[in-house]
């Protein structure tokens, strides 16, 4: 199982019902919040901050994940 350096959750109270909706907003540059324990926990971020690196995003009331 691969480990990812960061887990993100939707920002500003957004939630998604599908992977396609998560991907659409990620590709559109919308903000997500870092939910990985560490100094950046809670910081807002977007696709442009990750320069092609993979991230794990939780959605559907944080019960599902997608790797982008």
PyMOL Python script that loads the backbone (N, CA, C, O; Angstrom):
from pymol import cmd

cmd.read_pdbstr("""\
ATOM      1  N   UNK A   1       0.840  -1.174   0.000  1.00  0.00           N
ATOM      2  CA  UNK A   1       0.000   0.000   0.000  1.00  0.00           C
ATOM      3  C   UNK A   1       0.888   1.242   0.000  1.00  0.00           C
ATOM      4  O   UNK A   1       1.807   1.360   0.811  1.00  0.00           O
ATOM      5  N   UNK A   2       0.609   2.151  -0.904  1.00  0.00           N
ATOM      6  CA  UNK A   2       1.398   3.380  -1.004  1.00  0.00           C
ATOM      7  C   UNK A   2       0.957   4.385   0.055  1.00  0.00           C
ATOM      8  O   UNK A   2      -0.223   4.472   0.396  1.00  0.00           O
ATOM      9  N   UNK A   3       1.907   5.130   0.559  1.00  0.00           N
ATOM     10  CA  UNK A   3       1.597   6.191   1.502  1.00  0.00           C
ATOM     11  C   UNK A   3       1.699   7.528   0.781  1.00  0.00           C
ATOM     12  O   UNK A   3       2.586   7.730  -0.048  1.00  0.00           O
ATOM     13  N   UNK A   4       0.805   8.418   1.096  1.00  0.00           N
ATOM     14  CA  UNK A   4       0.804   9.729   0.475  1.00  0.00           C
ATOM     15  C   UNK A   4       1.176  10.758   1.523  1.00  0.00           C
ATOM     16  O   UNK A   4       0.787  10.645   2.685  1.00  0.00           O
ATOM     17  N   UNK A   5       1.927  11.757   1.108  1.00  0.00           N
ATOM     18  CA  UNK A   5       2.455  12.741   2.041  1.00  0.00           C
ATOM     19  C   UNK A   5       1.380  13.632   2.628  1.00  0.00           C
ATOM     20  O   UNK A   5       1.581  14.220   3.691  1.00  0.00           O
ATOM     21  N   UNK A   6       0.230  13.746   1.952  1.00  0.00           N
ATOM     22  CA  UNK A   6      -0.778  14.692   2.431  1.00  0.00           C
ATOM     23  C   UNK A   6      -2.177  14.152   2.157  1.00  0.00           C
ATOM     24  O   UNK A   6      -2.442  13.526   1.131  1.00  0.00           O
ATOM     25  N   UNK A   7      -3.057  14.418   3.114  1.00  0.00           N
ATOM     26  CA  UNK A   7      -4.485  14.148   2.948  1.00  0.00           C
ATOM     27  C   UNK A   7      -5.195  15.489   2.978  1.00  0.00           C
ATOM     28  O   UNK A   7      -4.934  16.323   3.845  1.00  0.00           O
ATOM     29  N   UNK A   8      -6.093  15.691   2.026  1.00  0.00           N
ATOM     30  CA  UNK A   8      -6.845  16.935   1.926  1.00  0.00           C
ATOM     31  C   UNK A   8      -8.330  16.675   2.115  1.00  0.00           C
ATOM     32  O   UNK A   8      -8.822  15.579   1.848  1.00  0.00           O
ATOM     33  N   UNK A   9      -9.031  17.694   2.577  1.00  0.00           N
ATOM     34  CA  UNK A   9     -10.491  17.653   2.680  1.00  0.00           C
ATOM     35  C   UNK A   9     -11.033  18.923   2.020  1.00  0.00           C
ATOM     36  O   UNK A   9     -10.322  19.926   1.955  1.00  0.00           O
ATOM     37  N   UNK A  10     -12.261  18.903   1.535  1.00  0.00           N
ATOM     38  CA  UNK A  10     -12.820  20.100   0.908  1.00  0.00           C
ATOM     39  C   UNK A  10     -12.842  21.278   1.889  1.00  0.00           C
ATOM     40  O   UNK A  10     -13.079  21.100   3.084  1.00  0.00           O
ATOM     41  N   UNK A  11     -12.595  22.469   1.372  1.00  0.00           N
ATOM     42  CA  UNK A  11     -12.574  23.680   2.199  1.00  0.00           C
ATOM     43  C   UNK A  11     -13.933  24.354   2.224  1.00  0.00           C
ATOM     44  O   UNK A  11     -14.790  24.097   1.379  1.00  0.00           O
ATOM     45  N   UNK A  12     -14.111  25.216   3.206  1.00  0.00           N
ATOM     46  CA  UNK A  12     -15.284  26.097   3.307  1.00  0.00           C
ATOM     47  C   UNK A  12     -16.610  25.343   3.382  1.00  0.00           C
ATOM     48  O   UNK A  12     -17.630  25.833   2.896  1.00  0.00           O
ATOM     49  N   UNK A  13     -16.603  24.152   3.989  1.00  0.00           N
ATOM     50  CA  UNK A  13     -17.836  23.394   4.172  1.00  0.00           C
ATOM     51  C   UNK A  13     -18.324  22.630   2.957  1.00  0.00           C
ATOM     52  O   UNK A  13     -19.390  22.015   3.001  1.00  0.00           O
ATOM     53  N   UNK A  14     -17.560  22.659   1.868  1.00  0.00           N
ATOM     54  CA  UNK A  14     -17.972  21.904   0.674  1.00  0.00           C
ATOM     55  C   UNK A  14     -17.883  20.410   0.958  1.00  0.00           C
ATOM     56  O   UNK A  14     -17.128  19.968   1.823  1.00  0.00           O
ATOM     57  N   UNK A  15     -18.668  19.647   0.213  1.00  0.00           N
ATOM     58  CA  UNK A  15     -18.583  18.192   0.233  1.00  0.00           C
ATOM     59  C   UNK A  15     -18.910  17.719  -1.172  1.00  0.00           C
ATOM     60  O   UNK A  15     -19.482  18.472  -1.960  1.00  0.00           O
ATOM     61  N   UNK A  16     -18.562  16.506  -1.489  1.00  0.00           N
ATOM     62  CA  UNK A  16     -18.793  15.965  -2.828  1.00  0.00           C
ATOM     63  C   UNK A  16     -19.446  14.602  -2.720  1.00  0.00           C
ATOM     64  O   UNK A  16     -19.231  13.871  -1.753  1.00  0.00           O
ATOM     65  N   UNK A  17     -20.240  14.267  -3.715  1.00  0.00           N
ATOM     66  CA  UNK A  17     -20.893  12.960  -3.755  1.00  0.00           C
ATOM     67  C   UNK A  17     -20.189  11.997  -4.699  1.00  0.00           C
ATOM     68  O   UNK A  17     -20.473  10.800  -4.683  1.00  0.00           O
ATOM     69  N   UNK A  18     -19.267  12.508  -5.528  1.00  0.00           N
ATOM     70  CA  UNK A  18     -18.609  11.633  -6.497  1.00  0.00           C
ATOM     71  C   UNK A  18     -17.149  12.023  -6.697  1.00  0.00           C
ATOM     72  O   UNK A  18     -16.749  13.158  -6.435  1.00  0.00           O
ATOM     73  N   UNK A  19     -16.363  11.054  -7.167  1.00  0.00           N
ATOM     74  CA  UNK A  19     -14.960  11.307  -7.492  1.00  0.00           C
ATOM     75  C   UNK A  19     -14.852  12.331  -8.610  1.00  0.00           C
ATOM     76  O   UNK A  19     -13.950  13.169  -8.606  1.00  0.00           O
ATOM     77  N   UNK A  20     -15.771  12.264  -9.569  1.00  0.00           N
ATOM     78  CA  UNK A  20     -15.745  13.199 -10.699  1.00  0.00           C
ATOM     79  C   UNK A  20     -15.900  14.640 -10.222  1.00  0.00           C
ATOM     80  O   UNK A  20     -15.248  15.537 -10.757  1.00  0.00           O
ATOM     81  N   UNK A  21     -16.746  14.874  -9.233  1.00  0.00           N
ATOM     82  CA  UNK A  21     -16.948  16.227  -8.705  1.00  0.00           C
ATOM     83  C   UNK A  21     -15.703  16.711  -7.971  1.00  0.00           C
ATOM     84  O   UNK A  21     -15.346  17.885  -8.071  1.00  0.00           O
ATOM     85  N   UNK A  22     -15.036  15.819  -7.233  1.00  0.00           N
ATOM     86  CA  UNK A  22     -13.798  16.173  -6.539  1.00  0.00           C
ATOM     87  C   UNK A  22     -12.745  16.561  -7.578  1.00  0.00           C
ATOM     88  O   UNK A  22     -12.099  17.602  -7.461  1.00  0.00           O
ATOM     89  N   UNK A  23     -12.582  15.717  -8.586  1.00  0.00           N
ATOM     90  CA  UNK A  23     -11.577  15.971  -9.628  1.00  0.00           C
ATOM     91  C   UNK A  23     -11.855  17.276 -10.360  1.00  0.00           C
ATOM     92  O   UNK A  23     -10.922  18.023 -10.657  1.00  0.00           O
ATOM     93  N   UNK A  24     -13.114  17.564 -10.654  1.00  0.00           N
ATOM     94  CA  UNK A  24     -13.473  18.798 -11.368  1.00  0.00           C
ATOM     95  C   UNK A  24     -13.055  20.028 -10.566  1.00  0.00           C
ATOM     96  O   UNK A  24     -12.479  20.961 -11.125  1.00  0.00           O
ATOM     97  N   UNK A  25     -13.336  20.042  -9.265  1.00  0.00           N
ATOM     98  CA  UNK A  25     -12.967  21.194  -8.446  1.00  0.00           C
ATOM     99  C   UNK A  25     -11.459  21.260  -8.222  1.00  0.00           C
ATOM    100  O   UNK A  25     -10.895  22.353  -8.174  1.00  0.00           O
ATOM    101  N   UNK A  26     -10.793  20.108  -8.083  1.00  0.00           N
ATOM    102  CA  UNK A  26      -9.337  20.086  -7.946  1.00  0.00           C
ATOM    103  C   UNK A  26      -8.694  20.680  -9.198  1.00  0.00           C
ATOM    104  O   UNK A  26      -7.810  21.532  -9.105  1.00  0.00           O
ATOM    105  N   UNK A  27      -9.142  20.226 -10.364  1.00  0.00           N
ATOM    106  CA  UNK A  27      -8.599  20.730 -11.623  1.00  0.00           C
ATOM    107  C   UNK A  27      -8.928  22.204 -11.842  1.00  0.00           C
ATOM    108  O   UNK A  27      -8.184  22.909 -12.525  1.00  0.00           O
ATOM    109  N   UNK A  28     -10.036  22.678 -11.266  1.00  0.00           N
ATOM    110  CA  UNK A  28     -10.423  24.086 -11.393  1.00  0.00           C
ATOM    111  C   UNK A  28      -9.653  24.987 -10.423  1.00  0.00           C
ATOM    112  O   UNK A  28      -9.813  26.207 -10.451  1.00  0.00           O
ATOM    113  N   UNK A  29      -8.822  24.394  -9.570  1.00  0.00           N
ATOM    114  CA  UNK A  29      -7.999  25.182  -8.660  1.00  0.00           C
ATOM    115  C   UNK A  29      -8.694  25.622  -7.389  1.00  0.00           C
ATOM    116  O   UNK A  29      -8.233  26.546  -6.720  1.00  0.00           O
ATOM    117  N   UNK A  30      -9.805  24.972  -7.044  1.00  0.00           N
ATOM    118  CA  UNK A  30     -10.501  25.341  -5.804  1.00  0.00           C
ATOM    119  C   UNK A  30      -9.679  24.935  -4.592  1.00  0.00           C
ATOM    120  O   UNK A  30      -8.838  24.039  -4.664  1.00  0.00           O
ATOM    121  N   UNK A  31      -9.936  25.612  -3.475  1.00  0.00           N
ATOM    122  CA  UNK A  31      -9.192  25.356  -2.244  1.00  0.00           C
ATOM    123  C   UNK A  31      -9.643  24.076  -1.552  1.00  0.00           C
ATOM    124  O   UNK A  31     -10.818  23.710  -1.565  1.00  0.00           O
ATOM    125  N   UNK A  32      -8.665  23.413  -0.949  1.00  0.00           N
ATOM    126  CA  UNK A  32      -8.877  22.279  -0.065  1.00  0.00           C
ATOM    127  C   UNK A  32      -8.073  22.572   1.193  1.00  0.00           C
ATOM    128  O   UNK A  32      -7.193  23.433   1.187  1.00  0.00           O
ATOM    129  N   UNK A  33      -8.376  21.857   2.268  1.00  0.00           N
ATOM    130  CA  UNK A  33      -7.694  22.069   3.543  1.00  0.00           C
ATOM    131  C   UNK A  33      -6.837  20.854   3.853  1.00  0.00           C
ATOM    132  O   UNK A  33      -7.282  19.718   3.689  1.00  0.00           O
ATOM    133  N   UNK A  34      -5.617  21.088   4.299  1.00  0.00           N
ATOM    134  CA  UNK A  34      -4.712  20.002   4.663  1.00  0.00           C
ATOM    135  C   UNK A  34      -5.206  19.375   5.961  1.00  0.00           C
ATOM    136  O   UNK A  34      -5.453  20.071   6.946  1.00  0.00           O
ATOM    137  N   UNK A  35      -5.349  18.045   5.949  1.00  0.00           N
ATOM    138  CA  UNK A  35      -5.855  17.312   7.114  1.00  0.00           C
ATOM    139  C   UNK A  35      -4.863  16.233   7.533  1.00  0.00           C
ATOM    140  O   UNK A  35      -5.254  15.139   7.941  1.00  0.00           O
ATOM    141  N   UNK A  36      -3.585  16.552   7.426  1.00  0.00           N
ATOM    142  CA  UNK A  36      -2.518  15.650   7.831  1.00  0.00           C
ATOM    143  C   UNK A  36      -1.846  16.258   9.057  1.00  0.00           C
ATOM    144  O   UNK A  36      -1.524  17.446   9.066  1.00  0.00           O
ATOM    145  N   UNK A  37      -1.635  15.454  10.083  1.00  0.00           N
ATOM    146  CA  UNK A  37      -1.025  15.958  11.311  1.00  0.00           C
ATOM    147  C   UNK A  37       0.368  16.493  10.987  1.00  0.00           C
ATOM    148  O   UNK A  37       1.188  15.810  10.373  1.00  0.00           O
ATOM    149  N   UNK A  38       0.606  17.697  11.404  1.00  0.00           N
ATOM    150  CA  UNK A  38       1.899  18.319  11.171  1.00  0.00           C
ATOM    151  C   UNK A  38       1.763  19.828  11.174  1.00  0.00           C
ATOM    152  O   UNK A  38       0.694  20.358  11.476  1.00  0.00           O
ATOM    153  N   UNK A  39       2.835  20.520  10.842  1.00  0.00           N
ATOM    154  CA  UNK A  39       2.820  21.983  10.917  1.00  0.00           C
ATOM    155  C   UNK A  39       1.864  22.641   9.923  1.00  0.00           C
ATOM    156  O   UNK A  39       1.451  23.781  10.138  1.00  0.00           O
ATOM    157  N   UNK A  40       1.508  21.957   8.852  1.00  0.00           N
ATOM    158  CA  UNK A  40       0.610  22.539   7.846  1.00  0.00           C
ATOM    159  C   UNK A  40      -0.855  22.158   8.047  1.00  0.00           C
ATOM    160  O   UNK A  40      -1.708  22.567   7.260  1.00  0.00           O
ATOM    161  N   UNK A  41      -1.158  21.389   9.078  1.00  0.00           N
ATOM    162  CA  UNK A  41      -2.537  20.959   9.333  1.00  0.00           C
ATOM    163  C   UNK A  41      -3.468  22.168   9.395  1.00  0.00           C
ATOM    164  O   UNK A  41      -3.222  23.118  10.138  1.00  0.00           O
ATOM    165  N   UNK A  42      -4.537  22.118   8.605  1.00  0.00           N
ATOM    166  CA  UNK A  42      -5.517  23.198   8.591  1.00  0.00           C
ATOM    167  C   UNK A  42      -5.257  24.270   7.549  1.00  0.00           C
ATOM    168  O   UNK A  42      -6.133  25.095   7.289  1.00  0.00           O
ATOM    169  N   UNK A  43      -4.072  24.282   6.941  1.00  0.00           N
ATOM    170  CA  UNK A  43      -3.740  25.286   5.933  1.00  0.00           C
ATOM    171  C   UNK A  43      -4.520  25.009   4.652  1.00  0.00           C
ATOM    172  O   UNK A  43      -4.756  23.854   4.298  1.00  0.00           O
ATOM    173  N   UNK A  44      -4.916  26.070   3.966  1.00  0.00           N
ATOM    174  CA  UNK A  44      -5.614  25.930   2.687  1.00  0.00           C
ATOM    175  C   UNK A  44      -4.599  25.770   1.566  1.00  0.00           C
ATOM    176  O   UNK A  44      -3.518  26.358   1.592  1.00  0.00           O
ATOM    177  N   UNK A  45      -4.973  24.961   0.583  1.00  0.00           N
ATOM    178  CA  UNK A  45      -4.078  24.653  -0.526  1.00  0.00           C
ATOM    179  C   UNK A  45      -4.904  24.355  -1.771  1.00  0.00           C
ATOM    180  O   UNK A  45      -6.118  24.172  -1.686  1.00  0.00           O
ATOM    181  N   UNK A  46      -4.254  24.308  -2.912  1.00  0.00           N
ATOM    182  CA  UNK A  46      -4.936  23.957  -4.157  1.00  0.00           C
ATOM    183  C   UNK A  46      -3.964  23.205  -5.055  1.00  0.00           C
ATOM    184  O   UNK A  46      -2.799  23.016  -4.704  1.00  0.00           O
ATOM    185  N   UNK A  47      -4.446  22.784  -6.203  1.00  0.00           N
ATOM    186  CA  UNK A  47      -3.658  21.968  -7.129  1.00  0.00           C
ATOM    187  C   UNK A  47      -2.328  22.629  -7.481  1.00  0.00           C
ATOM    188  O   UNK A  47      -1.310  21.946  -7.594  1.00  0.00           O
ATOM    189  N   UNK A  48      -2.327  23.927  -7.654  1.00  0.00           N
ATOM    190  CA  UNK A  48      -1.109  24.624  -8.073  1.00  0.00           C
ATOM    191  C   UNK A  48       0.022  24.501  -7.050  1.00  0.00           C
ATOM    192  O   UNK A  48       1.189  24.677  -7.399  1.00  0.00           O
ATOM    193  N   UNK A  49      -0.306  24.204  -5.804  1.00  0.00           N
ATOM    194  CA  UNK A  49       0.713  24.051  -4.762  1.00  0.00           C
ATOM    195  C   UNK A  49       1.426  22.698  -4.815  1.00  0.00           C
ATOM    196  O   UNK A  49       2.457  22.527  -4.164  1.00  0.00           O
ATOM    197  N   UNK A  50       0.906  21.744  -5.568  1.00  0.00           N
ATOM    198  CA  UNK A  50       1.433  20.384  -5.510  1.00  0.00           C
ATOM    199  C   UNK A  50       2.220  19.967  -6.732  1.00  0.00           C
ATOM    200  O   UNK A  50       2.747  18.854  -6.749  1.00  0.00           O
ATOM    201  N   UNK A  51       2.330  20.793  -7.751  1.00  0.00           N
ATOM    202  CA  UNK A  51       3.225  20.574  -8.893  1.00  0.00           C
ATOM    203  C   UNK A  51       3.212  19.124  -9.402  1.00  0.00           C
ATOM    204  O   UNK A  51       4.267  18.512  -9.570  1.00  0.00           O
ATOM    205  N   UNK A  52       2.024  18.590  -9.642  1.00  0.00           N
ATOM    206  CA  UNK A  52       1.903  17.256 -10.212  1.00  0.00           C
ATOM    207  C   UNK A  52       2.040  16.106  -9.237  1.00  0.00           C
ATOM    208  O   UNK A  52       1.928  14.948  -9.641  1.00  0.00           O
ATOM    209  N   UNK A  53       2.281  16.388  -7.961  1.00  0.00           N
ATOM    210  CA  UNK A  53       2.391  15.310  -6.967  1.00  0.00           C
ATOM    211  C   UNK A  53       1.000  14.795  -6.623  1.00  0.00           C
ATOM    212  O   UNK A  53       0.018  15.535  -6.679  1.00  0.00           O
ATOM    213  N   UNK A  54       0.931  13.529  -6.270  1.00  0.00           N
ATOM    214  CA  UNK A  54      -0.347  12.921  -5.901  1.00  0.00           C
ATOM    215  C   UNK A  54      -0.763  13.334  -4.496  1.00  0.00           C
ATOM    216  O   UNK A  54       0.066  13.475  -3.597  1.00  0.00           O
ATOM    217  N   UNK A  55      -2.063  13.522  -4.331  1.00  0.00           N
ATOM    218  CA  UNK A  55      -2.637  13.806  -3.017  1.00  0.00           C
ATOM    219  C   UNK A  55      -3.838  12.890  -2.806  1.00  0.00           C
ATOM    220  O   UNK A  55      -4.447  12.419  -3.767  1.00  0.00           O
ATOM    221  N   UNK A  56      -4.165  12.647  -1.563  1.00  0.00           N
ATOM    222  CA  UNK A  56      -5.342  11.864  -1.202  1.00  0.00           C
ATOM    223  C   UNK A  56      -6.398  12.858  -0.722  1.00  0.00           C
ATOM    224  O   UNK A  56      -6.142  13.654   0.181  1.00  0.00           O
ATOM    225  N   UNK A  57      -7.574  12.808  -1.321  1.00  0.00           N
ATOM    226  CA  UNK A  57      -8.644  13.726  -0.944  1.00  0.00           C
ATOM    227  C   UNK A  57      -9.823  12.923  -0.408  1.00  0.00           C
ATOM    228  O   UNK A  57     -10.291  11.981  -1.048  1.00  0.00           O
ATOM    229  N   UNK A  58     -10.296  13.307   0.772  1.00  0.00           N
ATOM    230  CA  UNK A  58     -11.460  12.666   1.388  1.00  0.00           C
ATOM    231  C   UNK A  58     -12.710  13.438   0.987  1.00  0.00           C
ATOM    232  O   UNK A  58     -12.682  14.665   0.887  1.00  0.00           O
ATOM    233  N   UNK A  59     -13.804  12.719   0.759  1.00  0.00           N
ATOM    234  CA  UNK A  59     -15.074  13.338   0.380  1.00  0.00           C
ATOM    235  C   UNK A  59     -16.219  12.461   0.863  1.00  0.00           C
ATOM    236  O   UNK A  59     -15.997  11.473   1.562  1.00  0.00           O
ATOM    237  N   UNK A  60     -17.444  12.822   0.491  1.00  0.00           N
ATOM    238  CA  UNK A  60     -18.645  12.088   0.899  1.00  0.00           C
ATOM    239  C   UNK A  60     -18.677  11.941   2.419  1.00  0.00           C
ATOM    240  O   UNK A  60     -18.672  10.839   2.968  1.00  0.00           O
ATOM    241  N   UNK A  61     -18.712  13.126   3.082  1.00  0.00           N
ATOM    242  CA  UNK A  61     -18.664  13.207   4.555  1.00  0.00           C
ATOM    243  C   UNK A  61     -17.431  12.512   5.125  1.00  0.00           C
ATOM    244  O   UNK A  61     -17.470  11.922   6.205  1.00  0.00           O
ATOM    245  N   UNK A  62     -16.351  12.597   4.380  1.00  0.00           N
ATOM    246  CA  UNK A  62     -15.032  12.064   4.748  1.00  0.00           C
ATOM    247  C   UNK A  62     -14.992  10.539   4.825  1.00  0.00           C
ATOM    248  O   UNK A  62     -14.102   9.979   5.465  1.00  0.00           O
ATOM    249  N   UNK A  63     -15.951   9.857   4.178  1.00  0.00           N
ATOM    250  CA  UNK A  63     -15.982   8.397   4.220  1.00  0.00           C
ATOM    251  C   UNK A  63     -15.344   7.739   3.008  1.00  0.00           C
ATOM    252  O   UNK A  63     -15.067   6.539   3.032  1.00  0.00           O
ATOM    253  N   UNK A  64     -15.106   8.505   1.946  1.00  0.00           N
ATOM    254  CA  UNK A  64     -14.497   7.965   0.711  1.00  0.00           C
ATOM    255  C   UNK A  64     -13.230   8.750   0.412  1.00  0.00           C
ATOM    256  O   UNK A  64     -13.060   9.879   0.871  1.00  0.00           O
ATOM    257  N   UNK A  65     -12.337   8.132  -0.371  1.00  0.00           N
ATOM    258  CA  UNK A  65     -11.105   8.817  -0.764  1.00  0.00           C
ATOM    259  C   UNK A  65     -10.879   8.681  -2.260  1.00  0.00           C
ATOM    260  O   UNK A  65     -11.351   7.741  -2.900  1.00  0.00           O
ATOM    261  N   UNK A  66     -10.142   9.648  -2.797  1.00  0.00           N
ATOM    262  CA  UNK A  66      -9.716   9.601  -4.184  1.00  0.00           C
ATOM    263  C   UNK A  66      -8.264  10.086  -4.222  1.00  0.00           C
ATOM    264  O   UNK A  66      -7.889  11.008  -3.498  1.00  0.00           O
ATOM    265  N   UNK A  67      -7.463   9.462  -5.064  1.00  0.00           N
ATOM    266  CA  UNK A  67      -6.080   9.879  -5.237  1.00  0.00           C
ATOM    267  C   UNK A  67      -5.978  10.643  -6.546  1.00  0.00           C
ATOM    268  O   UNK A  67      -6.322  10.126  -7.609  1.00  0.00           O
ATOM    269  N   UNK A  68      -5.510  11.855  -6.459  1.00  0.00           N
ATOM    270  CA  UNK A  68      -5.352  12.708  -7.638  1.00  0.00           C
ATOM    271  C   UNK A  68      -3.907  13.167  -7.754  1.00  0.00           C
ATOM    272  O   UNK A  68      -3.564  13.897  -8.684  1.00  0.00           O
TER     273      UNK A  68
END
""", "prot")
cmd.dss("prot")
cmd.show_as("cartoon", "prot")
cmd.util.cbc("prot")
cmd.orient("prot")
